Amino acid sequence: MHITKNHYSKEEAISFLSACDKQFDERVEAAVRHILKSDVRFVCLSGPSCAGKTTTANKITAKLAEQGIATHVISLDDFFYDMDYLIEMSQKKGVSLDMDSVDAIDLQAFSACLYEMVNSQSTRLPVFDFHTHKRSGYREFSCDRSEIIIFEGIQAIYPEITELIKPYGMTSIFVCPDQAITVGEQVFEPNVFRFYRRIVRDAQYRGATAARTLEIWRGVRNNEDAHIFPYRDSCDFVVDSSMAYDLHLLTAYLRELMPTVSEDSRYYLRSLDILNRVSGIEPIPASYLSSDSLYREFIRF
């Protein structure tokens, strides 16, 4: 468990953030050693929502490059179907829309791209726009057989995905906060501060209101418990992405976002609870973070 203080001086805060980022880098370096030992071409990197998968994948890429190994990160998010299509399909099936389900992924397009990567070393990868919630186009992609390809995303360890990749040789990495954080007398479990990360991330990068994230979170958690966490133990390596400074970085943004939830919203009391929980935590400015911090994934700074 991480134990932090409610207040840090500027000098203490800078040192605190730096130490946390260094510890996370050491965890990533251990993952790199695992990949090199595995001697495979494909890496499936997954984890629950707002675990820090994208940053972990990018850091792995950078550390492999230092050893002369070219690596490409391909986000499974780019294989999402258009939102209009998913809504239509959900309505026909009489189920709620779930972007974390494997049904949200165009498996046919993924399979075709994978086949071309293996057999011709080039393909056209789709590009998904989270502001329009549609596929915005394609990008040309080429790779050499000596290069490593990381498939990153929540669905990366779903059997429907891994069954397509296993014949070509793969290893799997699970990214997830593993440690609770104690600030003063309050304990924040990993699923709680991941939720807070998601509220901030969705507002900053995906144009979503706090009320919208509050609305969908139960569905996200249900899918994680049903389709993500059950595969954790079958993954070859786990990266702990908890950061002792989590609450200190998120607090300022949560204080701005929670008051935007209207009093007539069914999630109004939940927003008040979040505000109350972070009220005694003094924020640490994001400007104190390093340029390659994990928190680039959740906060614009």
C-alpha positions in Angstrom: 0.0 0.0 0.0 1.2 3.5 -0.8 1.0 5.9 2.1 1.2 9.6 1.4 0.7 12.9 3.2 -2.1 15.5 2.7 0.3 18.3 2.0 3.8 18.5 0.4 6.0 21.6 0.0 7.0 22.3 -3.6 10.4 20.7 -3.1 8.9 17.7 -1.4 6.3 17.4 -4.2 8.8 17.5 -7.0 11.0 14.9 -5.3 7.9 12.7 -4.5 6.7 12.7 -8.1 10.1 12.0 -9.5 10.6 9.0 -7.1 7.2 7.6 -8.1 7.9 7.9 -11.9 11.3 6.3 -11.4 9.7 3.3 -9.6 7.2 2.9 -12.5 10.1 3.0 -15.0 11.7 0.2 -13.1 8.6 -1.9 -13.4 8.5 -1.2 -17.1 12.1 -2.3 -17.4 11.2 -5.6 -15.8 8.5 -6.0 -18.5 11.1 -5.3 -21.2 13.4 -8.0 -19.8 10.5 -10.4 -19.9 9.8 -9.6 -23.6 13.4 -10.1 -24.6 13.5 -13.4 -22.7 10.3 -14.6 -24.4 11.8 -14.0 -27.9 8.5 -13.5 -29.6 7.4 -11.0 -32.3 3.9 -10.1 -30.9 3.0 -8.7 -27.5 -0.6 -8.4 -26.3 -0.7 -5.6 -23.7 -4.0 -5.3 -21.8 -5.5 -4.2 -18.5 -8.7 -2.5 -17.2 -9.8 1.0 -18.1 -7.3 3.8 -17.3 -4.6 1.4 -16.1 -2.0 3.2 -18.1 -1.7 0.8 -21.0 -0.8 3.3 -23.7 2.0 4.9 -21.7 3.4 1.5 -20.6 3.4 0.4 -24.3 5.2 3.6 -25.3 7.8 3.2 -22.6 8.4 -0.4 -23.5 8.9 0.8 -27.1 11.4 3.4 -26.0 13.4 1.1 -23.8 13.6 -1.6 -26.6 14.8 1.1 -29.0 17.7 1.8 -26.6 18.7 -1.8 -27.3 18.4 -1.4 -31.0 15.1 -3.2 -31.3 12.4 -1.5 -33.4 8.9 -1.7 -31.9 5.5 -0.7 -33.1 2.4 0.0 -30.9 -1.0 -0.7 -32.5 -4.0 0.3 -30.5 -7.0 -2.0 -30.7 -9.2 1.1 -30.2 -8.6 1.9 -33.8 -10.5 -1.3 -34.7 -13.7 0.0 -33.1 -16.8 -0.1 -35.2 -18.4 3.3 -35.8 -20.6 4.3 -32.8 -23.7 4.6 -35.0 -23.3 0.9 -36.0 -22.7 -0.2 -32.5 -25.8 1.6 -31.2 -27.9 0.1 -33.9 -26.6 -3.4 -33.2 -27.1 -3.0 -29.4 -30.7 -1.9 -30.0 -31.4 -4.9 -32.2 -30.0 -7.2 -29.6 -31.8 -5.4 -26.8 -28.6 -4.9 -24.8 -26.7 -1.8 -23.5 -23.9 -0.3 -25.6 -20.5 -1.6 -24.3 -17.4 -0.2 -25.9 -15.2 -2.5 -23.8 -16.8 -5.7 -25.2 -15.1 -7.7 -27.9 -18.3 -7.0 -30.0 -17.1 -3.4 -30.3 -14.0 -4.6 -32.3 -14.0 -5.3 -36.0 -12.4 -8.7 -35.7 -12.5 -9.3 -39.5 -10.5 -6.1 -40.1 -8.1 -7.0 -37.4 -7.6 -10.5 -38.7 -7.0 -9.2 -42.2 -4.4 -6.6 -41.0 -2.6 -9.3 -38.9 -2.4 -11.6 -41.9 -0.9 -8.9 -44.1 1.6 -7.9 -41.4 2.8 -11.5 -41.1 2.9 -12.4 -44.8 3.7 -9.1 -46.6 5.0 -6.9 -43.7 2.6 -4.1 -44.7 -1.1 -3.3 -44.3 -3.5 -0.4 -44.0 -4.5 0.2 -40.4 -7.8 1.9 -39.5 -7.8 5.1 -37.5 -10.6 5.8 -35.0 -11.6 9.3 -34.1 -12.9 9.5 -30.5 -14.5 12.9 -31.1 -16.7 11.9 -34.0 -16.8 8.3 -32.7 -16.2 7.0 -36.2 -13.4 5.5 -38.3 -11.8 8.6 -39.8 -9.6 6.8 -42.4 -6.6 4.5 -42.7 -2.8 4.7 -42.3 -0.1 2.8 -44.2 1.9 0.5 -42.0 5.0 -1.6 -42.7 7.3 -3.6 -40.5 10.2 -6.0 -40.7 10.1 -9.5 -39.4 12.8 -8.6 -36.8 10.6 -5.9 -35.3 8.3 -6.3 -32.3 4.6 -5.4 -32.5 2.6 -4.5 -29.4 -1.2 -4.8 -29.6 -2.5 -2.5 -26.9 -6.0 -2.3 -25.5 -8.6 -3.6 -23.1 -9.5 -6.3 -25.6 -5.9 -7.4 -26.3 -6.2 -10.5 -24.0 -9.7 -11.5 -25.0 -9.6 -15.1 -26.4 -11.1 -13.8 -29.7 -8.0 -11.7 -30.2 -5.3 -13.9 -28.8 -6.5 -17.0 -30.8 -5.7 -15.0 -33.9 -2.2 -14.0 -32.7 -0.9 -17.2 -30.9 0.0 -19.1 -34.1 2.6 -16.4 -34.9 4.1 -16.4 -31.4 3.1 -14.0 -28.6 3.5 -13.1 -25.0 1.0 -11.2 -22.8 1.4 -8.3 -20.4 -1.3 -7.1 -17.9 -1.1 -3.5 -16.7 -3.1 -2.6 -13.6 -2.8 -0.6 -10.4 -2.2 -3.2 -7.7 -1.7 -1.1 -4.5 -4.2 1.0 -2.6 -3.3 4.5 -1.6 -3.7 6.0 1.8 -3.9 9.7 2.1 -4.3 10.9 5.7 -7.0 8.7 7.1 -8.6 7.7 3.8 -7.9 4.6 1.8 -8.4 4.6 -1.9 -8.6 1.2 -3.5 -7.2 0.8 -7.1 -10.7 0.5 -8.7 -11.6 3.8 -7.0 -8.7 5.9 -8.3 -8.9 4.2 -11.7 -12.4 5.6 -11.8 -11.1 9.0 -10.9 -8.5 8.7 -13.6 -11.3 7.9 -16.1 -13.4 10.9 -15.2 -10.4 13.2 -15.8 -9.1 11.4 -18.9 -12.5 11.3 -20.6 -13.1 15.0 -19.9 -9.6 16.0 -21.2 -9.2 13.7 -24.1 -12.6 12.3 -25.2 -14.9 15.2 -24.8 -17.1 13.4 -22.2 -18.9 15.1 -19.3 -18.3 13.9 -15.8 -22.0 12.8 -15.7 -21.4 10.6 -18.7 -18.5 8.9 -17.1 -20.4 8.4 -13.9 -23.2 6.9 -16.0 -21.1 4.3 -17.8 -18.7 3.3 -15.0 -20.9 0.5 -13.7 -21.0 -1.1 -17.1 -17.2 -0.7 -17.5 -16.6 -2.4 -14.2 -19.1 -5.2 -15.0 -17.2 -5.9 -18.2 -13.9 -5.9 -16.4 -15.0 -8.4 -13.8 -16.5 -10.6 -16.5 -14.0 -10.3 -19.4 -10.7 -8.7 -18.2 -9.7 -9.7 -14.7 -10.5 -13.4 -15.2 -7.6 -13.5 -17.7 -5.1 -11.6 -15.5 -3.6 -14.7 -14.0 -3.1 -16.3 -17.4 -1.0 -13.3 -18.6 2.7 -13.9 -18.7 3.7 -10.7 -16.9 2.0 -8.0 -14.7 3.0 -4.4 -14.4 1.7 -2.5 -11.4 0.6 1.0 -12.5 -0.4 2.4 -9.2 1.2 5.8 -8.5 1.5 7.0 -4.9 0.8 10.5 -6.2 -2.5 9.6 -8.0 -4.9 11.4 -5.7 -2.7 14.5 -5.4 -2.7 14.8 -9.2 -6.4 14.1 -9.8 -7.8 16.2 -7.0 -7.7 19.6 -8.7 -9.5 18.3 -11.8 -12.1 16.4 -9.8 -12.9 19.6 -7.9 -13.6 21.3 -11.3 -15.6 18.4 -12.9 -17.8 17.2 -10.1 -19.7 20.5 -9.7 -20.8 20.2 -13.4 -23.0 17.2 -12.4 -26.5 18.7 -12.1 -28.6 18.4 -9.0 -31.3 16.5 -10.9 -28.8 13.9 -12.1 -29.1 10.4 -10.6 -25.3 10.6 -10.1 -25.4 13.9 -8.2 -24.9 12.3 -4.8 -22.0 10.2 -6.2 -20.4 13.4 -7.4 -20.8 15.0 -3.9 -19.2 11.9 -2.4 -16.2 12.2 -4.7 -15.8 15.9 -3.8 -16.0 15.1 -0.1 -13.4 12.3 -0.4 -10.8 14.6 -2.1 -11.6 17.8 -0.1 -8.8 17.4 2.4 -6.1 16.5 -0.2 -3.9 19.3 -1.4 -3.3 19.1 -5.1 0.1 18.9 -6.6 0.4 20.8 -9.9 0.8 18.6 -13.0 3.6 21.0 -14.1 5.9 19.3 -11.6 5.7 16.0 -13.5 8.3 14.8 -16.0 7.5 15.0 -19.7 7.2 11.2 -20.0 5.1 10.6 -16.9 2.3 8.1 -16.9 0.0 11.0 -16.2 0.4 12.3 -19.7 -2.2 9.7 -20.5 -4.8 11.2 -18.2 -4.0 14.9 -17.9 -3.1 17.5 -20.5 -0.1 19.5 -19.2 
